Amino acid sequence: GLDTSNSIKQAAEFGIVAGGQRLAALLFTLAEVHGLGLQAAQGVVLTEGYYWDRDDVSRDFAQRFFKRTNRMPNMVQAGTYSAVTQYLKAIDKAGTDETEAVAKQLHEMPVNDVFTVNGKVQADGSMVHDMYLYQVKKPEESKKDWD
């Protein structure tokens, strides 16, 4: 959020990063990296459950999202799309919107979509999926906007 972004910006401005200190952010999205700019955010280590340029499926979704919003999706936006889509697929497979039948389908279906590959909805309703560790590129390493 804003506190994280401000802390990272101040660390860059006060030379903390240039002095060798590495920064890690617990909740820092691509939109925040983009907003700060690579000069300030470079080197920050973060985790995300989604990256728009991970594979062809995520790139296709990201391009459609970008056309509507003029920004690339982050893990919250892609995760929401994934959850709603998976729920609608479960309703379709169950042939009903009855809670227990849909929940049964959700637990049986793997999640393979724009957000994740081989995700699994657990008995408690949470989804297990891969998380990725990223480091924000230096400006000279970036090949395109949102990269």
C-alpha positions in Angstrom: 0.0 0.0 0.0 0.9 3.6 0.4 3.1 3.1 3.4 5.2 0.5 1.7 5.5 2.7 -1.4 6.5 5.7 0.6 9.1 3.6 2.6 10.6 2.3 -0.6 10.7 5.8 -2.2 12.4 7.2 0.9 14.9 4.4 1.1 15.9 5.2 -2.5 16.0 9.0 -1.9 18.2 8.6 1.3 20.6 6.3 -0.4 19.8 3.3 1.8 19.5 1.0 -1.2 22.6 2.5 -2.9 24.4 1.7 0.4 23.8 -2.0 -0.1 20.6 -2.5 2.0 18.1 -4.9 0.2 14.4 -4.2 0.6 11.7 -6.8 0.8 8.0 -6.0 0.6 5.3 -8.3 2.0 2.4 -6.8 0.0 3.6 -4.9 -3.0 1.9 -5.2 -6.4 2.9 -4.5 -9.9 0.8 -1.4 -10.0 2.8 0.0 -7.1 6.1 -0.8 -8.8 4.8 0.9 -11.9 3.6 3.9 -9.9 7.0 4.3 -8.1 9.0 3.7 -11.2 11.9 1.4 -11.6 14.5 3.9 -10.5 13.0 4.0 -7.0 11.7 0.4 -6.8 14.7 -1.4 -8.3 16.0 -4.3 -6.3 12.9 -4.7 -4.1 12.1 -8.4 -3.5 8.5 -9.3 -3.4 6.1 -12.3 -3.7 3.1 -12.5 -6.0 0.7 -15.2 -7.0 0.4 -13.9 -10.5 2.6 -12.1 -13.1 1.0 -10.8 -16.3 3.9 -12.0 -18.5 4.2 -15.5 -17.0 2.9 -17.5 -20.0 0.6 -17.1 -23.1 -2.6 -17.5 -21.1 -1.6 -14.8 -18.6 -0.4 -12.5 -21.4 -3.7 -12.8 -23.3 -5.7 -12.0 -20.2 -3.4 -9.1 -19.4 -3.7 -7.6 -22.9 -7.5 -7.7 -22.6 -7.4 -6.2 -19.1 -5.0 -3.5 -20.3 -7.3 -2.5 -23.2 -10.1 -1.8 -20.7 -8.1 -0.2 -17.8 -4.8 1.1 -19.4 -2.8 -0.9 -16.8 -1.6 -4.5 -16.3 -3.5 -6.6 -13.8 -2.0 -7.5 -10.5 -2.5 -10.7 -8.4 -5.6 -9.3 -6.7 -7.3 -8.5 -10.0 -6.3 -11.7 -11.7 -7.2 -13.7 -8.6 -10.7 -12.2 -8.4 -11.2 -13.0 -12.1 -10.0 -16.6 -11.5 -12.3 -17.1 -8.5 -15.4 -15.9 -10.3 -14.6 -17.8 -13.4 -13.9 -21.0 -11.4 -17.2 -20.6 -9.5 -19.2 -20.2 -12.7 -17.5 -23.3 -14.2 -18.4 -25.2 -11.0 -22.1 -24.1 -11.3 -22.1 -25.2 -15.0 -20.5 -28.6 -14.1 -22.8 -29.2 -11.2 -25.9 -28.2 -13.3 -27.2 -26.2 -10.3 -26.3 -23.3 -8.1 -27.0 -25.3 -5.0 -24.3 -24.6 -2.4 -23.2 -28.2 -1.6 -23.1 -29.4 -5.3 -21.1 -26.3 -6.4 -18.7 -26.7 -3.4 -18.2 -30.3 -4.3 -17.3 -29.4 -7.9 -14.9 -26.6 -6.7 -13.0 -29.1 -4.6 -12.8 -31.6 -7.4 -11.7 -29.2 -10.2 -8.1 -28.2 -10.7 -7.6 -24.4 -11.2 -5.8 -23.9 -14.5 -6.4 -20.4 -15.8 -5.1 -16.9 -16.1 -4.1 -16.8 -12.4 -2.5 -20.1 -11.7 -1.6 -23.6 -13.0 -2.6 -26.7 -11.0 -4.3 -24.7 -8.2 -6.4 -26.7 -5.7 -9.4 -25.6 -3.7 -9.0 -27.2 -0.2 -11.8 -28.5 2.1 -11.8 -25.2 4.0 -12.4 -23.3 0.7 -8.9 -21.8 0.5 -6.9 -22.4 -2.7 -3.4 -23.6 -2.7 -1.3 -22.3 -5.6 2.2 -21.4 -6.5 3.7 -18.1 -5.3 6.6 -16.5 -7.1 9.5 -14.6 -5.7 10.4 -11.5 -7.8 13.0 -8.8 -7.7 12.2 -5.5 -9.4 14.5 -4.9 -12.4 16.9 -2.0 -12.7 15.7 0.5 -15.3 18.3 -0.6 -17.8 17.1 -4.2 -17.5 13.5 -3.5 -18.5 12.6 -4.1 -22.1 9.1 -2.6 -22.1 6.6 -0.8 -19.9 5.2 -2.9 -17.1 8.1 -5.3 -17.5 
